[in-house]
């Protein structure tokens, strides 16, 4: 298993990350990326040295070595329990606010590798490529984010009818030793700290889109691969006290541009096959496994939000009031219980296909739908509990030590809580609900799983309508 030092050193590879029009020479030391990368390095160290190996690792039969459970291809509910433990361990490191940690991409690859025959539909060699790369990624504990959505473009037209032929990433030419890719893909969260990027499509392709129907692994430092981050929030964080989440846990979202990037055949899993590209997510366990990770991550975030809500109510002495307890019960505890129950059901009632235990899709998609609908209300609850307190705080922690200001800080206390501790809690909550980091958090929780109508349709497809229909028929036949 990889150490934090090894992770940091592996990123010194000449990758082309561009920020504010200039190329970043070292992502591990740049102010925009250094702290989030350091946090991930710490996670690797914790996984190797601190976490319980009985609940976060397994012995890989192919090597006989202890391996992170994020790479485990689940065969049973017990295996899914192990995966749930590793997802929870990674998520607790960031209090649930980092959604694309290393176990996210590993979940997709484990899902693919569990059903290699899907990739063999395009040729046996592609399944072999996949399995070889999965074994390498597992053994080297690689960090593999993914870029699987095309640029916005004209969504009324398929990939091959866009105004610019290679606006969407596609195969511009074939060589004896591989393929050459051109175009762009999004939203490659955490690409600045990736070892490889999984580049393919999760949006459905149609006949005529063959040039775009590929799935490939691309090294983060591949020649011609350019990574364009959005504005990093950590650079706007003046201190950890004032911006405790923005300063440490900003997993950078990016757009990747492929300027004739060469990919050797051994890193190609699908080639010019629309049917296989469309099948790779749901004919394998990839979609349910990566969203099981999301479900567990959100359950951790729910616990964090619940703790924030309770401490905020206690801070201002309103936690004993029946209306406040009612609000906390109806708007926080209820959602937390629902998410936990769905995670448990998804784990303990798996759908086993081809020897792979998939987290039960019904409960996965129910949770995704619930998360999408309730995330805004959850943030509103925190806002309502805090009211004007969030904006009635000193501009920075320096006010507590300023010669002319320290004495006045006593006016920022609440009950028995010293002013510095009270302001610290308020700034933590505001960083989650009111800053640009907080806005991105809400956007992620609402749209990670796709648009609302897509989430609704998935739930419609997986719900068992037959029992209800049969019951109605029996009722009608009884009179």
C-alpha positions in Angstrom: 0.0 0.0 0.0 1.2 3.5 -0.9 2.7 5.9 1.6 2.0 9.6 1.8 5.6 10.4 0.8 5.4 8.1 -2.2 2.2 9.8 -3.2 3.7 13.2 -3.0 6.9 12.2 -4.9 4.8 10.5 -7.6 3.3 13.9 -8.5 6.7 15.3 -9.6 6.2 14.2 -13.1 5.9 17.2 -15.3 2.1 17.2 -15.7 0.7 20.1 -17.5 -1.6 22.0 -15.1 -2.6 25.5 -16.1 -3.8 28.1 -13.6 -4.5 31.8 -14.5 -3.0 31.2 -18.0 0.3 29.9 -16.6 1.7 26.4 -16.3 2.2 25.2 -12.7 5.7 23.8 -12.2 5.0 21.8 -9.1 1.4 21.0 -7.9 2.7 19.7 -4.5 4.1 23.1 -3.5 1.7 25.5 -5.4 -0.5 27.4 -2.9 -3.6 26.5 -4.8 -3.0 22.7 -4.5 -0.5 22.0 -1.8 -2.8 21.7 1.2 -5.5 19.4 -0.5 -2.7 17.2 -1.8 -1.1 17.1 1.6 -4.5 16.0 3.1 -4.7 13.1 0.6 -1.1 12.1 1.4 -2.1 11.9 5.0 -5.0 9.7 4.1 -2.6 7.3 2.4 -0.5 7.2 5.5 -3.5 6.6 7.7 -4.7 3.8 5.5 -1.3 2.1 5.7 -0.4 2.7 9.4 -3.5 3.6 11.5 -6.7 2.1 10.1 -7.8 -1.4 11.3 -6.5 -3.8 8.7 -9.2 -6.3 9.5 -11.9 -3.8 8.3 -10.1 -1.8 5.7 -7.9 -4.3 3.9 -8.0 -7.8 2.5 -5.4 -10.3 1.4 -5.3 -10.3 -2.4 -5.1 -13.9 -3.6 -3.1 -13.0 -6.7 -0.2 -11.5 -4.6 -0.7 -12.7 -1.0 -0.3 -9.1 0.1 -2.5 -6.8 2.3 -4.4 -4.6 -0.1 -6.7 -1.7 0.4 -10.4 -2.8 0.4 -11.2 -0.1 -2.1 -9.8 -2.5 -4.8 -11.8 -5.5 -3.6 -14.1 -7.0 -6.2 -17.1 -7.8 -4.0 -18.5 -11.4 -4.1 -20.8 -11.1 -1.1 -22.5 -8.8 1.4 -19.5 -9.3 3.7 -17.2 -8.0 1.0 -19.5 -5.0 0.6 -19.3 -4.4 4.3 -15.5 -4.3 3.9 -15.9 -1.8 1.1 -18.2 0.3 3.3 -15.6 0.4 6.0 -12.9 1.7 3.7 -15.2 4.3 2.2 -16.1 5.5 5.6 -12.4 5.7 6.7 -11.5 7.8 3.7 -14.5 10.0 4.1 -14.1 10.7 7.8 -10.7 12.2 7.0 -12.4 15.2 5.3 -15.6 15.0 7.3 -17.4 13.9 4.1 -16.7 17.0 2.1 -14.2 15.4 -0.4 -16.2 13.3 -2.8 -13.5 12.2 -5.2 -10.9 10.5 -2.9 -8.8 7.6 -4.2 -11.5 5.0 -3.3 -13.9 6.6 -5.8 -12.0 5.9 -9.0 -10.9 2.5 -7.5 -14.6 1.6 -7.2 -15.1 2.1 -10.9 -12.1 0.0 -11.9 -13.1 -2.8 -9.5 -16.6 -2.8 -11.0 -15.2 -3.0 -14.5 -12.7 -5.8 -13.6 -15.4 -7.9 -12.0 -17.1 -8.3 -15.3 -14.4 -8.3 -18.0 -16.6 -10.1 -20.5 -18.5 -6.8 -21.1 -15.2 -5.4 -22.5 -14.5 -8.6 -24.4 -17.6 -7.8 -26.5 -15.3 -5.5 -28.5 -12.5 -8.0 -28.6 -10.8 -10.3 -26.1 -7.7 -8.1 -26.0 -9.6 -5.2 -24.5 -10.7 -7.3 -21.5 -7.2 -8.5 -21.1 -5.9 -4.9 -21.1 -8.5 -4.0 -18.5 -7.5 -6.8 -16.1 -3.8 -6.2 -16.5 -4.3 -2.5 -15.7 -6.6 -3.2 -12.8 -4.0 -5.5 -11.3 -1.3 -2.9 -11.6 -3.5 -0.1 -10.2 -4.5 -2.3 -7.3 -0.9 -3.4 -6.5 0.5 0.1 -6.8 -2.5 1.8 -5.0 -2.9 4.3 -7.8 -5.1 7.5 -7.6 -7.4 7.4 -10.7 -10.0 10.1 -11.0 -12.2 10.1 -14.1 -13.4 12.4 -16.9 -16.6 10.9 -18.3 -18.7 13.9 -19.3 -18.2 15.9 -22.5 -18.2 19.7 -22.6 -21.7 21.3 -22.6 -21.7 22.0 -26.4 -25.1 21.6 -28.0 -26.9 18.9 -26.0 -29.6 18.6 -28.6 -27.1 16.9 -30.9 -25.0 13.8 -30.6 -21.2 13.8 -30.3 -20.6 13.4 -34.1 -22.9 16.3 -35.0 -21.3 19.0 -32.8 -20.2 22.1 -34.6 -16.5 21.3 -34.0 -15.7 17.6 -34.8 -13.5 17.1 -31.8 -15.1 19.3 -29.2 -15.9 16.1 -27.4 -12.9 13.9 -26.8 -12.5 11.3 -29.5 -10.2 9.2 -31.6 -8.6 11.4 -34.2 -6.5 8.6 -35.7 -5.3 5.0 -35.1 -1.7 3.9 -35.1 -0.1 0.4 -35.1 0.8 0.9 -31.4 -2.3 2.7 -30.2 -4.7 5.6 -30.7 -4.5 9.3 -30.7 -7.2 11.3 -28.8 -8.3 14.9 -29.3 -10.9 17.1 -27.6 -12.0 17.8 -24.1 -13.7 16.1 -21.2 -15.1 17.1 -17.8 -15.5 17.2 -14.8 -12.2 15.7 -13.8 -12.2 16.4 -10.1 -8.9 15.8 -8.4 -7.1 15.4 -11.8 -4.3 17.7 -10.5 -3.3 14.9 -8.1 -4.0 11.9 -10.3 -1.7 9.2 -11.4 -3.9 8.2 -14.3 -7.2 9.5 -15.7 -10.0 7.2 -16.8 -11.4 8.9 -19.9 -14.6 7.6 -21.4 -18.3 8.5 -21.6 -21.1 8.1 -19.1 -23.5 10.1 -21.3 -25.2 7.8 -23.9 -23.7 7.6 -27.3 -25.6 6.8 -30.5 -24.8 5.3 -33.9 -22.4 7.6 -35.7 -20.5 8.3 -32.5 -18.0 5.6 -33.1 -15.0 8.0 -33.0 -16.0 8.9 -29.4 -16.8 5.4 -28.3 -13.7 4.6 -26.3 -12.5 3.9 -22.8 -8.8 4.5 -22.0 -6.4 5.2 -19.2 -4.2 8.2 -19.6 -1.2 9.1 -17.4 -1.6 12.5 -15.8 1.7 13.6 -17.4 0.9 12.3 -20.9 2.2 14.6 -23.6 -0.6 16.7 -24.9 -2.8 16.3 -21.9 -3.7 19.7 -20.3 -5.5 20.1 -17.0 -7.5 23.3 -16.4 -8.7 23.8 -12.9 -11.5 26.1 -11.8 -10.6 28.9 -9.4 -9.1 27.2 -6.3 -10.8 28.2 -3.1 -7.8 27.5 -1.0 -6.1 30.6 -2.4 -8.9 32.7 -1.1 -8.7 31.2 2.4 -6.8 33.7 4.5 -6.3 31.2 7.4 -7.4 27.8 8.5 -9.3 29.4 11.4 -11.3 31.6 9.1 -11.8 29.0 6.3 -11.2 25.6 7.9 -12.7 23.6 5.0 -11.8 25.8 2.0 -8.2 25.9 3.1 -7.8 22.1 3.5 -10.3 20.1 1.5 -10.9 21.8 -1.8 -10.7 18.9 -4.3 -10.1 20.8 -7.5 -12.6 20.3 -10.3 -11.0 20.5 -13.8 -11.6 20.3 -17.5 -9.0 18.2 -19.3 -8.0 19.0 -22.9 -6.4 16.3 -25.1 -4.2 17.8 -27.7 -3.5 14.7 -29.8 -2.7 12.5 -26.8 -1.2 9.1 -27.7 -2.6 6.1 -25.8 -0.9 2.7 -26.3 -3.2 -0.2 -27.0 -2.5 -1.8 -23.6 -4.3 1.2 -22.0 -7.4 1.0 -24.2 -10.4 -0.9 -22.9 -13.0 0.0 -25.5 -12.4 1.1 -29.0 -15.0 2.5 -31.4 -17.8 0.5 -29.9 -20.9 2.5 -29.0 -22.7 -0.5 -27.5 -19.9 -1.4 -25.1 -19.4 2.2 -24.0 -23.0 2.4 -23.1 -22.9 -1.0 -21.4 -19.8 -0.5 -19.3 -21.6 1.3 -16.4 -24.7 -0.8 -15.9 -23.7 -4.2 -17.3 -20.9 -4.2 -14.8 -21.0 -3.2 -11.1 -19.1 0.1 -11.8 -22.1 2.4 -11.5 -23.5 0.9 -8.3 -20.0 0.6 -6.7 -19.0 4.2 -7.3 -22.4 5.4 -6.1 -22.1 3.1 -3.0 -19.0 5.1 -2.3 -20.9 8.3 -2.7 -23.7 7.1 -0.4 -21.3 6.2 2.4 -19.4 9.5 1.9 -22.7 11.4 2.2 -23.7 9.5 5.3 -20.5 10.7 6.9 -21.2 14.2 5.8 -24.7 13.9 7.3 -23.2 13.0 10.7 -20.9 16.0 10.4 -23.8 18.3 9.6 -25.9 16.9 12.4 -23.1 17.6 14.8 -22.8 21.1 13.5 -26.5 21.7 13.8 -26.6 20.4 17.4 -23.5 22.4 18.5 -24.9 25.5 16.9 -28.2 25.1 18.8 -26.3 24.4 22.1 -24.1 27.4 21.5 -27.0 29.8 21.6 -28.9 27.9 24.3 -31.9 27.0 22.1 -31.3 23.2 21.9 -33.8 22.5 24.7 -36.7 24.4 23.0 -39.3 22.1 21.5 -39.5 24.0 18.2 -35.7 23.6 17.7 -35.7 19.9 18.7 -38.6 19.4 16.2 -36.6 21.1 13.5 -33.5 19.1 14.2 -35.5 15.9 14.3 -37.5 16.5 11.1 -34.9 18.1 9.0 -31.6 16.6 10.1 -32.1 13.3 12.1 -34.7 12.0 9.7 -32.5 12.4 6.6 -29.5 11.0 8.5 -31.5 7.9 9.5 -32.9 7.4 6.0 -29.4 7.6 4.4 -27.9 5.2 6.9 -30.8 2.7 6.4 -30.4 2.9 2.6 -26.7 2.3 2.9 -27.3 -0.7 5.1 -29.9 -2.1 2.8 -27.7 -1.6 -0.3 -24.9 -3.5 1.5 -26.9 -6.4 3.0 -29.3 -7.0 0.2 -26.9 -7.1 -2.8 -27.7 -8.0 -6.3 -25.4 -10.8 -7.3 -24.7 -11.1 -11.1 -21.8 -13.0 -12.7 -20.3 -13.7 -9.3 -20.1 -10.0 -8.4 -22.1 -8.6 -5.5 -23.5 -5.2 -6.5 -24.9 -2.9 -3.8 -28.6 -3.1 -4.3 -29.4 -0.6 -7.1 -32.9 0.2 -5.7 -31.4 1.6 -2.5 -28.4 3.2 -4.1 -30.6 5.2 -6.5 -33.2 6.0 -3.8 -30.4 7.5 -1.7 -29.0 9.4 -4.7 -32.5 10.8 -5.3 -32.9 11.7 -1.6 -29.5 13.4 -1.5 -30.3 15.4 -4.5 -33.7 16.6 -3.2 -32.7 17.2 0.5 -29.2 18.7 0.3 -30.6 22.3 -0.2 -32.9 21.9 2.8 -30.1 20.6 4.9 -28.0 23.7 4.3 -31.1 25.9 4.8 -31.6 24.4 8.3 -28.0 25.4 9.3 -28.6 28.9 8.0 -31.9 29.2 9.9 -30.3 28.0 13.2 -27.5 30.5 12.9 -29.4 33.4 11.5 -27.4 36.7 11.6 -24.7 35.2 13.8 -22.7 34.0 10.8 -22.1 37.5 9.6 -21.7 39.1 13.0 -18.2 37.9 13.5 -14.8 39.6 13.3 -13.1 39.7 9.9 -10.3 37.3 11.0 -8.7 35.5 13.9 -6.1 38.3 14.1 -8.8 40.4 15.9 -8.3 38.2 19.0 -4.6 39.2 19.3 -4.7 42.8 18.0 -3.5 45.3 20.5 -6.4 47.6 19.8 -9.1 44.9 19.3 -8.4 42.0 21.7 -10.3 43.5 24.6 -13.4 44.1 22.5 -13.6 40.5 21.5 -15.5 39.7 24.7 -18.6 41.0 23.0 -18.5 38.0 20.6 -19.0 35.4 23.4 -22.2 33.3 23.9 -23.1 32.1 27.4 -20.2 30.1 28.8 -18.5 29.7 25.4 -15.4 31.9 25.0 -15.6 34.3 22.0 -12.8 32.7 20.1 -14.4 29.2 20.3 -17.8 30.6 19.4 -16.5 32.5 16.3 -14.5 29.4 15.3 -17.7 27.3 15.2 -19.6 29.9 13.3 -16.8 30.3 10.7 -16.7 26.5 10.3 -20.4 26.3 9.5 -20.3 29.4 7.3 -17.5 27.8 5.2 -19.9 24.9 4.5 -23.0 26.9 3.8 -22.0 30.4 2.7 -18.6 30.6 1.0 -17.8 29.7 -2.5 -16.5 26.4 -1.2 -19.9 25.8 0.4 -21.7 26.7 -2.9 -19.7 24.1 -4.7 -20.5 21.6 -2.0 -24.2 22.0 -2.6 -23.8 21.9 -6.3 -21.9 18.7 -6.1 -24.4 17.0 -3.8 -27.3 18.1 -6.0 -25.8 17.1 -9.4 -23.2 14.5 -8.8 -25.8 11.8 -9.6 -27.1 13.5 -12.7 -30.1 15.7 -13.3 -33.2 15.1 -11.2 -35.2 13.5 -14.0 -32.4 11.0 -14.6 -32.3 10.1 -10.9 -36.1 9.7 -10.9 -36.0 7.5 -14.0 -33.4 5.2 -12.4 -35.5 4.8 -9.4 -38.6 4.1 -11.5 -36.7 1.4 -13.4 -35.4 -0.4 -10.3 -38.5 -0.3 -8.1 -40.5 -3.5 -8.0 -43.9 -2.5 -9.2 -45.1 -6.1 -9.7 -46.2 -6.7 -6.1 -48.3 -3.6 -6.0 -49.9 -4.3 -9.3 -50.7 -7.9 -8.2 -52.2 -6.7 -5.0 -54.5 -4.3 -6.8 -55.5 -7.0 -9.2 -56.3 -9.3 -6.3 -58.3 -6.5 -4.6 -60.3 -5.9 -7.8 -61.0 -9.5 -8.3 -62.4 -9.9 -4.8 -65.6 -8.0 -5.3 
